[in-house]
């Protein structure tokens, strides 16, 4: 989805904060990550009301997933928890960021493709209600 130009820099900053704080950027590198804006809603008066990101990870090792299927859920839950901690910050309607509150509505697990002990693809949705506090 195309983000209005006046928000592009701040959206990129949010993406970098999430990827850095979660440690995913360091662990998987840029070649195995793809984070995009999936939905972007303005409420008028140059204020944003909602933003949704999708994050796709490639080539995520899932130790013992081929022999112990319960590891699949455990690995997905651990990644979701890391994302939740990293993405928990407040976004004001004018796109000011604050770490003392949180506008994060939640992290959804969208999809995965797994082969033996590796997630070939793993996709999450990151939902923000801009200006709200949770």
Secondary structure as GFF3:
##gff-version 3
##sequence-region A 1 134
A	DSSP	three_ten_helix	5	7	.	.	.	ID=ss1
A	DSSP	alpha_helix	8	22	.	.	.	ID=ss2
A	DSSP	alpha_helix	24	28	.	.	.	ID=ss3
A	DSSP	three_ten_helix	30	32	.	.	.	ID=ss4
A	DSSP	beta_strand	33	44	.	.	.	ID=ss5
A	DSSP	beta_strand	47	61	.	.	.	ID=ss6
A	DSSP	alpha_helix	70	87	.	.	.	ID=ss7
A	DSSP	beta_strand	90	91	.	.	.	ID=ss8
A	DSSP	beta_strand	97	98	.	.	.	ID=ss9
A	DSSP	beta_strand	104	115	.	.	.	ID=ss10
A	DSSP	beta_strand	118	129	.	.	.	ID=ss11
###
